[in-house]
Amino acid sequence: MVSNQEAVDIARPLCLDPQKPSSPLSACKKLVNLEISRESMDDTKLMNSANSVRK
């Protein structure tokens, strides 16, 4: 499981990089891979964290 804060800490820097417009996608992929590596099934938190970063 990835905590909300951990997800934001991972995704925020990638999503706020103006030099890389595909960074939000990279952030999502990184979070998905982390969830998979931890054998987590908590996709709701992942989606909520990704939406939080975009705001």
Buried (B, 14 or more C-beta within 10 A) or exposed (E): EBEEEBBBEBBBEBBEBEEEEEBBEBBBEBBBEBBEEEEEEEEEBBEBBBEBBEE
